[in-house]
């Protein structure tokens, strides 16, 4: 059981560092391999592992590439609060209520990225007006962070897409900003889960080490290969998320 979860944490760290969405792999692995934890503790333990990996990736990106702190900074502060609020509400609204909307958004994203192959390959600094920066902070730090606290999987991917679409970042720099905000969302949610006793600390610590290793590999690979590589991984993760959410909605309807 532990070996399987460590491998899942390693792979999730790599995915999270490149484009986000590692929770697609790690959270289901926890729920299937260790069902005795329960949903809330699985969510909390996932956050413990994920925050270590995303923080490692954030530091790696910050050292090697440019980050627009006018967008990433306020988004991270707001995300800390909103993710905590989402975690406090987790379980009060069934995940099935969100799935149709999320699936529709993801399908739209997949089509848009596919038919516009140049999207996210180059930056568009002219889009970074004050209004657009405010919109990016509201969407990334508010809406997406709240979703991360409530459900979680795919948050990093949504953040990359938000920064790309709203403020004209390319996929590489959008991913760098996403790691800053995702670290904050994980922290906000983790504090709430820890306060309510829903974290398996020993298991989570072991998974955190594996997640860090995966994050280091993924971040360095993304920096080396650039926005085109991130775009490919993004499409794979989005399609996987659509398939998984669609399957869950169909089987649990």
C-alpha positions as CSV (number, residue, x, y, z in Angstrom):
1,X,0.0,0.0,0.0
2,X,2.7,2.5,1.0
3,X,4.8,1.7,-2.1
4,X,1.9,2.3,-4.4
5,X,1.1,5.6,-2.7
6,X,4.7,6.8,-2.9
7,X,4.9,6.0,-6.6
8,X,1.6,7.9,-7.1
9,X,2.9,10.9,-5.0
10,X,6.1,11.0,-7.2
11,X,4.1,11.0,-10.4
12,X,1.6,13.5,-9.0
13,X,4.5,15.8,-8.1
14,X,5.8,15.7,-11.6
15,X,2.4,16.5,-13.1
16,X,1.7,19.3,-10.6
17,X,5.1,20.9,-11.4
18,X,4.6,20.9,-15.1
19,X,1.0,22.0,-15.4
20,X,-1.0,21.1,-12.3
21,X,-3.6,18.3,-11.9
22,X,-1.5,15.9,-9.8
23,X,-4.6,15.5,-7.5
24,X,-6.2,13.6,-10.4
25,X,-3.7,10.8,-9.6
26,X,-3.0,11.1,-5.9
27,X,-6.4,11.6,-4.5
28,X,-8.0,8.6,-6.2
29,X,-5.0,6.6,-5.2
30,X,-5.6,7.5,-1.6
31,X,-9.3,6.7,-1.8
32,X,-8.7,3.3,-3.5
33,X,-5.5,2.1,-1.8
34,X,-6.3,3.4,1.7
35,X,-10.2,3.5,1.9
36,X,-10.0,3.3,5.7
37,X,-8.9,6.9,5.8
38,X,-12.2,8.3,4.7
39,X,-12.8,11.1,2.2
40,X,-12.0,14.0,4.5
41,X,-8.7,12.5,5.7
42,X,-7.7,11.5,2.2
43,X,-8.3,15.2,1.1
44,X,-6.2,16.4,4.1
45,X,-3.4,14.0,3.5
46,X,-3.3,14.8,-0.2
47,X,-2.9,18.5,0.7
48,X,0.0,17.7,3.0
49,X,1.9,15.9,0.2
50,X,0.8,18.4,-2.4
51,X,1.9,21.6,-0.6
52,X,5.5,20.2,-0.3
53,X,5.6,19.5,-4.0
54,X,4.0,22.8,-5.2
55,X,6.2,24.8,-2.8
56,X,9.3,23.1,-4.2
57,X,8.2,23.7,-7.8
58,X,7.4,27.3,-6.9
59,X,10.9,28.0,-5.5
60,X,12.4,26.3,-8.6
61,X,10.4,28.4,-11.0
62,X,11.1,31.6,-9.0
63,X,14.8,31.1,-9.2
64,X,15.0,30.4,-12.9
65,X,12.2,32.4,-14.5
66,X,10.3,35.7,-14.3
67,X,7.2,35.9,-12.1
68,X,4.7,38.7,-12.3
69,X,4.2,39.3,-8.6
70,X,1.6,42.0,-9.2
71,X,-0.7,39.1,-10.2
72,X,0.7,36.1,-8.3
73,X,1.2,37.9,-4.9
74,X,-2.4,39.2,-4.4
75,X,-3.8,36.0,-5.9
76,X,-1.9,33.9,-3.4
77,X,-3.0,36.0,-0.4
78,X,-6.7,35.7,-1.5
79,X,-6.3,32.1,-2.3
80,X,-5.1,31.3,1.2
81,X,-8.4,32.6,2.6
82,X,-10.7,31.2,0.0
83,X,-9.2,27.7,0.0
84,X,-9.6,27.6,3.7
85,X,-13.2,28.5,3.4
86,X,-13.7,25.9,0.7
87,X,-12.1,23.2,3.0
88,X,-14.4,24.2,5.8
89,X,-17.4,23.7,3.5
90,X,-16.1,20.4,2.0
91,X,-18.7,17.8,2.2
92,X,-21.6,20.2,2.6
93,X,-22.3,20.2,-1.1
94,X,-21.9,16.9,-3.1
95,X,-19.2,16.9,-5.7
96,X,-21.7,15.7,-8.3
97,X,-23.3,19.1,-8.2
98,X,-20.2,20.7,-9.6
99,X,-19.2,18.1,-12.2
100,X,-21.5,19.1,-15.1
101,X,-20.2,22.7,-15.0
102,X,-16.6,21.7,-14.6
103,X,-16.9,19.1,-17.5
104,X,-18.4,21.8,-19.7
105,X,-15.6,24.3,-18.9
106,X,-12.9,21.6,-19.5
107,X,-14.4,20.6,-22.9
108,X,-14.4,24.2,-23.9
109,X,-10.8,24.6,-22.8
110,X,-9.7,21.5,-24.6
111,X,-11.4,22.6,-27.9
112,X,-10.0,26.1,-27.6
113,X,-6.4,25.0,-26.9
114,X,-6.6,22.5,-29.8
115,X,-8.0,24.8,-32.4
116,X,-5.6,27.6,-31.4
117,X,-2.2,25.9,-31.4
118,X,-0.4,29.2,-30.7
119,X,-2.3,29.9,-27.5
120,X,0.1,30.0,-24.6
121,X,3.3,29.6,-26.6
122,X,4.2,33.3,-26.4
123,X,3.5,36.0,-23.9
124,X,1.2,39.0,-24.5
125,X,2.3,41.7,-22.0
126,X,-0.2,44.2,-23.5
127,X,-3.1,42.3,-21.9
128,X,-1.8,43.1,-18.4
129,X,-4.0,46.1,-17.7
130,X,-5.1,46.9,-14.2
131,X,-8.6,45.5,-14.9
132,X,-7.3,42.2,-16.2
133,X,-4.9,41.8,-13.3
134,X,-7.8,42.4,-11.0
135,X,-9.9,39.8,-12.9
136,X,-7.0,37.3,-12.7
137,X,-6.7,37.8,-8.9
138,X,-10.5,37.3,-8.5
139,X,-10.6,34.2,-10.6
140,X,-7.4,32.5,-9.4
141,X,-7.4,33.6,-5.8
142,X,-11.1,33.5,-5.3
143,X,-13.1,31.1,-7.5
144,X,-10.4,28.5,-8.3
145,X,-9.0,28.6,-4.7
146,X,-12.5,28.0,-3.3
147,X,-12.8,25.0,-5.7
148,X,-9.5,23.7,-4.5
149,X,-10.7,23.7,-0.9
150,X,-14.0,22.0,-1.8
151,X,-12.8,19.4,-4.2
152,X,-9.3,20.0,-5.5
153,X,-8.2,17.9,-8.5
154,X,-7.3,20.0,-11.5
155,X,-6.7,23.2,-9.6
156,X,-3.2,23.8,-10.9
157,X,-4.5,23.3,-14.5
158,X,-7.3,25.8,-14.0
159,X,-4.8,28.3,-12.6
160,X,-2.4,28.0,-15.6
161,X,-5.4,28.5,-17.9
162,X,-6.6,31.5,-16.0
163,X,-3.2,33.3,-16.1
164,X,-2.8,32.4,-19.8
165,X,-6.3,33.6,-20.9
166,X,-6.7,36.6,-18.7
167,X,-3.3,38.3,-18.4
168,X,-1.6,36.8,-21.5
169,X,1.1,34.7,-19.8
170,X,2.6,31.9,-21.9
171,X,2.1,28.4,-20.5
172,X,5.5,28.3,-18.9
173,X,5.2,31.6,-17.0
174,X,1.5,30.8,-16.3
175,X,2.6,27.6,-14.7
176,X,5.2,29.4,-12.6
177,X,2.5,31.8,-11.2
178,X,0.1,28.9,-10.7
179,X,2.6,27.2,-8.4
180,X,2.8,30.3,-6.1
181,X,-1.0,30.4,-5.9
182,X,-1.4,26.6,-5.6
183,X,1.0,26.6,-2.6
184,X,-1.3,29.1,-0.9
185,X,-4.5,27.1,-1.7
186,X,-2.9,23.9,-0.4
187,X,-1.8,25.7,2.8
188,X,-5.2,27.3,3.4
189,X,-7.0,23.9,3.0
190,X,-4.3,22.0,5.0
191,X,-4.7,24.3,8.0
192,X,-8.5,23.6,8.1
193,X,-8.1,19.8,7.6
194,X,-5.4,19.6,10.3
195,X,-7.5,21.6,12.8
196,X,-10.3,19.1,12.3
197,X,-8.0,16.1,12.7
198,X,-8.3,15.0,9.0
199,X,-4.6,14.5,8.2
200,X,-2.7,11.2,8.3
201,X,0.6,12.8,9.2
202,X,3.1,9.9,9.0
203,X,1.7,8.6,5.7
204,X,1.5,12.2,4.3
205,X,5.1,12.9,5.3
206,X,6.4,10.0,3.3
207,X,4.2,11.0,0.3
208,X,5.5,14.5,0.6
209,X,9.1,13.4,0.1
210,X,8.1,11.5,-3.0
211,X,6.1,14.5,-4.2
212,X,9.0,16.8,-3.8
213,X,11.3,14.6,-5.9
214,X,8.6,14.5,-8.6
215,X,8.2,18.3,-8.4
216,X,11.9,18.9,-8.8
217,X,12.1,16.7,-11.9
218,X,8.9,18.2,-13.4
219,X,9.8,21.8,-12.9
220,X,13.3,21.5,-14.3
221,X,11.9,19.6,-17.3
222,X,9.3,22.3,-18.0
223,X,11.9,25.0,-17.7
224,X,14.2,23.2,-20.1
225,X,11.7,22.3,-22.7
226,X,9.5,25.4,-22.6
227,X,5.9,26.4,-23.3
228,X,5.3,23.9,-26.1
229,X,6.0,21.0,-23.8
230,X,3.8,22.4,-21.1
231,X,1.0,22.8,-23.7
232,X,1.1,19.1,-24.6
233,X,1.0,18.0,-21.0
234,X,-1.8,20.5,-20.3
235,X,-4.0,18.9,-23.1
236,X,-3.3,15.4,-21.7
237,X,-4.2,16.4,-18.2
238,X,-7.4,18.3,-19.3
239,X,-8.6,15.3,-21.4
240,X,-7.9,12.9,-18.5
241,X,-9.8,15.2,-16.1
242,X,-12.8,15.3,-18.6
243,X,-12.7,11.5,-18.8
244,X,-12.5,10.9,-15.1
245,X,-15.2,13.5,-14.1
246,X,-17.4,12.2,-16.9
247,X,-17.1,8.6,-15.7
248,X,-17.8,9.6,-12.1
249,X,-20.9,11.6,-13.2
250,X,-22.2,8.8,-15.4
251,X,-21.7,6.0,-12.8
252,X,-22.9,8.0,-9.8
253,X,-25.9,9.7,-11.5
